[in-house]
């Protein structure tokens, strides 16, 4: 009995080892792929054109603020306290306007990043679809992106998705 128990455990160990080595994993360098794609250069040029126009607007606002500040310093001795405070408020208002413009255009959810996402989305979809086709053709279980964070997963075979089992274990029902 002792010998047969050892054989059963050895057989289970071998079967488990075989299933662990069966999954194929690959990686891509999305930055390299993007730089090789001709559409990416066109998108970058368009973004640079749009960006330079917005940068000029921001520079004009900053230039206007600087001119108002210089003018205020030059006329400071001639102005009454009330007039000085009014001009100071104008400068502060322009500074606020400049800051709001920069946040609206170049901020986290600014127009520049929205435009970038809008222009890049079709290209990223094409690349993702190609990655998925290659992954399926080569029977890859997972595909990592070398250019992204170390653990960024691009593609996973749905057969290896255990999300539903975890939700079930937690007692959370799927509400589709």
PyMOL commands that set and color helices and strands:
alter all, ss='L'
color gray80, all
select helices_A, chain A and resi 2-21+30-36+38-78+81-106+111-137+158-160+163-170
alter helices_A, ss='H'
color red, helices_A
select strands_A, chain A and resi 24-28+140-145+153-156
alter strands_A, ss='S'
color yellow, strands_A
deselect
rebuild
show_as cartoon
